[in-house]
């Protein structure tokens, strides 16, 4: 008993230390192009304009995503100012909130030891820690999916109406985070679990379906009505385009905000296995051991309603996205939280604490490396071609973006209150004095144009030049 208590303390401290290091790393993590910087810029525009109904970008409505993540980012800017920490912080909170819900959920139904193992397993997934702070809509979606997972199970198994209403609050927030997708993946998970465990009667009588649905609609629908009224055409693009054509049409051409992503059927499963590293590798190695295979069988997985429920929430999104080729890695984020429950079950009571310590040490070193790199070598993100933060830190007003539109450059320029404009031809630069940011390939033409270039700063993709004194 003493040994298990010691393990619990170690595992909880591992999770806390890694979360703290990630928090410390937030102001040292540059916004990357295109997704992070674009969403950070949308939040900045929302905070500046006060328009909470229609997310805006490039002077036009941004119809691709609902506003919950942008609301959170805009609020963070209002509190902390426009900077890297403020951009990342609310998304960090969404995933740390998911981890806390996971710990509570497993502790309530499986005990403190298993809860500590699940939390530590989750926090030792490097991709999860990286996305904890990633400026995108998926952390909010993961939080909403986790909230619905916890609330629904508690409502059904504890016959608690309060949890039932919280389930519908989670769905409503999910509609504001990512859209109707939350209804599909949560509905699939619940259907799978209910079918296998024959819980039809319990879910019918223990969940406030009618009043809960009304609550959900009252929270979520007003924004959809206001958004369509403000910019007619939004609902058609968002519901039909983003929720049907994106997933069913390879290389979808109707995307207003970038080319459709190619891929192959089942790509989501490969991404999933990569994102839950190192545990996918650990599980694959362990499967070669007969003792481990027998232990998995002896858990009575199908008979264990709690584990089956976690598996349903882990694999339902993967099943849904199996035939879609327009996939990005962050889509698997909601699956990582319930996967941690399955990992804890597979580890059992005889865990290797030394393995957790090594994993935590490696991940802590990675986070420290990010911090040290930004402090000691701030141009690393420019040299890696990830962000224009370093270039903008060396620029002053006036600034021109020549034949390029990088949202990280616009975000950091606005944050530093640098006046910038755009140019498409060398003639527009002839009478200009100041800084110009451009792609490397365009610099080759400008270099021999006769312009009085007085300084050049080059990175992997971009070049910052100064024209005149």
N, C-alpha and C positions, 0 to 999 in steps of 0.2 A: 504493500500500500504506500509506504514511504517512497519507494522507487518510482511508482506511478505519479505521485504528487510532484516529485522532482522533475520528471519528464514533462508534466503539464506546465510547470513554471518555465522551463527551458523553451518549450515550443511557443508559448505565449510571448516570451521575450523576443524570440526570433522574429515572430510576426510584427511585434511592435517596433523593433529596431529597424527592420527593413522598410516598414511604412514610414518611419521617421526620416530615414535617409532619403526616401523618395520625395518626401515633403521638402526636405532641405535642398534637394536637387532641382526643384521646380524653377526657381529664378535663374538657374544656370542652364536651362534646357531651351535652346532656340526653337522658335516655331518653324516647322518645316513646310516647304511647298509640296503639294498644293493644298491638301485638305486642311491641315492644322491652321496654316496662315489664313486661308480663306474664311474658315469659321470664326477665327479670332477677329478678323476684320469685320465680319458681319456683326459680331457682338459689339465691337467698338462703334460702328455706325449706329446701332440700335441705342447704345448708351448716350451717344452724342445727340441723336435726333429726337429721342424720346418716343419713337414710333415702335410700340410693342406689338403691333398687330402684324405688320408685314416685314419680315427680314429683307434687308436691302443689300445689294452688292452691285458695284459699277453703275449706280444710279438707276437700277432696275430691280423689280421684285425677285427674290430668291425663292423659288417655288419647290425646291427639292426636298426640304425638310421642315417639320413643324418647329415651333419656337422654344421649347423648354430649355434646350442647351444654350440657345442664344440669350434667353432671359437670364439664365444663371451666370453666363459670361458677362453680360452687361451689368448685372448687379455687382459682380466682383470688381469690375472696373470702377464703378461708382464708389466702392469701399476702399480699394487699394490703389486706384489709379491705373492708367493704361501701361502695362508692363508684362513681362513674361510670367511672373508669379501669378498675377491676377488672371491671366488668360488660362493657365493650367489648373489653378486651385479648385474651381467648382467641379471639374471633371475628376480630380483626385478625390474629392469628397464623395462623389457618386459611387466610386468603386470601393473606397474604404467603408462607406455605408453598406455596400453589398457584402463586404467581408464581415462586418459586425452582425448583419442579419444572418449570415451563414453560421457564425459562431453561436449566436443565440438559438437558432433553429436546431442545430445538431446537439447542443447542450441540453435543450429541452426534451429531445426525443431519444438521445443516445448517450448522454452523459458528458461530463467535462473533459475527460481524456480524449474521446473521439472528436469532440469539438475542437480541442487544441490541435490535434493532428490535422484535421481538415483545414483549419485556418493557416497553419504553418505550410501545408501542402500548397494552398492557394498562393500564399505570399512568396513561395519559392519557385513560382513560375515566372521567369524573367519577362515574358510577354505581358502577363497580367500587370506586373509592376510598371512596365513601360507605358501601358495604356492607362494606368492610374495617373491621370494628368494629361493624357492625350486629348487635344482640343478637337473633339468630334462628337457626334450624337450618340455613339455606341455606349459610352459609360453610363449615360442617363438611361438608355434602353436596358442595359444590364441591371441597373438598380431597380427599375420598374419590374423587370422579369423576376428578379430575386424576391422583391416584395410580394408579388402575386403568388410565387411558389410557397413562401412561408405562410402567408395569410390564408390561402385556400386550404392547405393541409391542416392548419390549426382549426380553421372553421369547421371542417368536416370531422376531424378526429376528436375535437374537444367540444363540439356543438356550441361554439361561441359566436354569437351574432356580430360582435364587434370586429372580430377577425374577418368575418364575411364581408362587412362593409369596407374594411381596409383592402380586401382583395379587389373590390371594384374601384377603389381610389387608385390602386396600383395600375389597373387597366386604363383608367382615365389619364393618369400621368404618362403611361406608355403611348397613348394616342397623341399626346402632346410632345412626346420625345421622338417617336419614329413613325407614328401613324398606325393604320390598321394591322400592321405586321404583328403587333403585340397580341391581338386577338387570335391570330392564326397560330402562332407558336405556343402560346399558353393553352389555347383550346386543344391543340394536338396532344400536348403533354397530359392534360387532364383526361382527355378521352382515352388515351393509351392506358393510363393508370386505372381509371374507372372500369374499363373493359376487362382488364386482367384480374382486378381485385373484386369485381362485381359490387361496386360502391354506388350504384345508381340511386338506391333509396336514400343513402346517407347524404349524397350531394344535393338531392332534391329537397330534403327536409331541413338540412343544416346550413344551407347557403341562401341568403335573402335575394333570390334571383330578380324579382320584379323591382323591389325598392332599391336594390343595389344597382341594377341597370339604369334606373332613373337617376341615381346619384352620379354614376359614371357619365351619362349623357349631359347632365347639368354642368359637370366640371369641364368636359372636353369640347362639346359641340359648339358653345358660343364662340370660341376662337375660330373654328372652321367657318362659321357663318360670317363673322366679321372679316376674315381673310378673303373669302370669295367676294364679299361686297366691296372690299377695298381694291381688289385686283381680279376682276372677272376672268375666268379661265383657270384659276388656280386648282379648283377641285378636279377638273377633267385631267389636267396634267399630273397632279399629284396622285390621285387615286388610280387612274387608268395607266398612265405612263410609268410612274415610279413603282407601282405595286403589281402590275401585270406584265407590261411590255419589258421592263428592266429584267425580270426574272425568267421570262419565257423566250425572249428574242436575243440570240447571240449577237454581239456587236450592235446592240440597239442604237439606231440612228436618231431617235427622238430626244436623246439626252441634251438638255439645254446647257449643261454645265460641264461637259467633257465627253470624250468618246466612250462608247460602251466597252467594257472590259471583256476581252476574249478569255477562253479557258477550255475546260473539258468537263464532261459530266462526272460528277463525283469529286470535283476539285475541293469542295468544302471539307471533305474528310481528310484529305492530305494536309490542308491548312490547319485543321483541328489537331492532328497529331503533332504538327510542328509547334503550335502555340502552347500545348500543355507539356512540352519538354521542360524538365528532364523526366517527368513521370511517364510519358509515353515510352521512352527508352527503357526506364526501369521495369515497366510492366511487360514489355516485349522480351526482355532478358529473363524475367522471372517465369514467363510462360514455358520456358524450356525445362523448368524444374517440376517434376511430377508432384512433389509435396505441395508446391504452391498451387498447382492446378486442382489438386484434391481439396485444398483449403478453400479455394474459390467456390467449388461445387458444394462444399459442406456449409457454406454460408446460407444456403437456401434462398438464393437471390430472388427468384420469382415469388417465393412464399413470403419474403420480407417486404411488407408493404412500403416501408420507409425507403429502403434502397431502390425498390422498383420505381417509386415516385421520383427520386433523385435522378435515376437513369432516364425516365421519361422526359424530364426537363433538360437533361444533358443532350439527349439525342434527337428530340423533336425538331429543333432548329436545323440540325444537320440533315435530317430526312427531308425537311421542307426545301432546303437549298440544294439537295443532291442533283437535281436536273437543271439547275441554273448555272450558267457559265459566267455571268456578270457578278463575280464574287470578289470581295476585298477581305483581307485577314481579320479586320475588326468585327466582321459578322459573327464570328464564333465566340465573341466575348461573353454573351449571356450563358453560354454552355460551360464556361470554365468554373463558375461557382458551384453548380451541382456536381460537376466532375470531381471537385475536391472532396465531396462526400463519398464518392465511389472509391477514390484513392485511399481515404481514411479507412474504409471498410476492407479494402484489399491489404492494407498494411497490418490491420488487426492490432492486437495488444503488444506484440513483440516487435516494436519498431526499433530501428537503428538510429539512436540519437546522434551518433557521430556523423551519419550521412546527412542529417538535417543541418548540423553545424557546418559541415563542409559546403553544402549548397548555399547556406546563408552567407558564409564567408565569401564565396565566389561572387554572389549577387551584390553583396555589400561593396566588394572591390570594384565591380562594374559601375555602381552608382557613384562611388568616390572618384572613379576615373572620369566620369562625365563632368563632375564638379571641377576637378583639377584641370581638365582639358580646357574648360571655359575660362578659368582663372589664368592659367599659365600660357595657353595658346588659343586665344579667343577667335582666331580666324579658321579654326578647324572645320566649322560648319560650312564656310565658304570653300575651303579646299576640298571638302567632301561633296560639294554641290548640293547641300541639303537646304540651306537657308541663306538669305541675303542680309542677315542681321549685321555681320561684320562690315560689309560694304557701307551700309547706311550709317554705322557708327563713325565712319571716316568721312562722310559727306556732310555738306552744309547747303543751305539755300543759296541760290536756286539749284534744283536738281531735275534732270530730265531722264526719263526711262525711254531708251531708244529701241524701238521695235520689240519691246518686251513688256509683259504684264505679269509680274511675280507678286503674289499677295503678301509674302513676307516683307518685300521691299516697301510696299505701300503701308503695311501695318507699322513697321518701325519708323518710317518717315513721318507718318501721322503722329506716332507716339512722341517723336522728337520735335514735332511742330516744324518740320522742314517743308517748305513749299516745293511742290513737284508738278511736272507736266509730262506730256508724252510727245514723242516725235517719231516720224516714220521715214524721213529722208535726210540725207546729209545736208541738203540745202537749208533745212531748219536749224542746223547747228552752226552755220557760217557766222552769224552775228551773236552767237551765244557765248557767255562767259559763266562758267560754273562747272558742276559735276554732271557726268553722264554715266548711267549704268546700262550695260548692253551685254548681249551674248558674245562669247568668244568668236564665233564665226562672223559676226557683224563687225567686230573690232578689226579683223583683217582687212576689211574694206575701208574703214574709217582711218586706220593707221597711216595710210598713204594718200589721204585726201587733202593734205596741206593744212589741216586745222592745227592751231597752236596748242598741241597737247603738252602739258607741263608735268603731268604725273600719271602713272598707270598702276593699278592694283588689280591683280589677276587671281582668280580662283579656278575651280574645276569647270564650272559652266559659264561664269559671269566675269565681266571686267568692269571696273570703275575707273574712269578717266577724269582728269580735270582739264578744262579748256581755258586758256588764258591765265592771268595772274590770280 
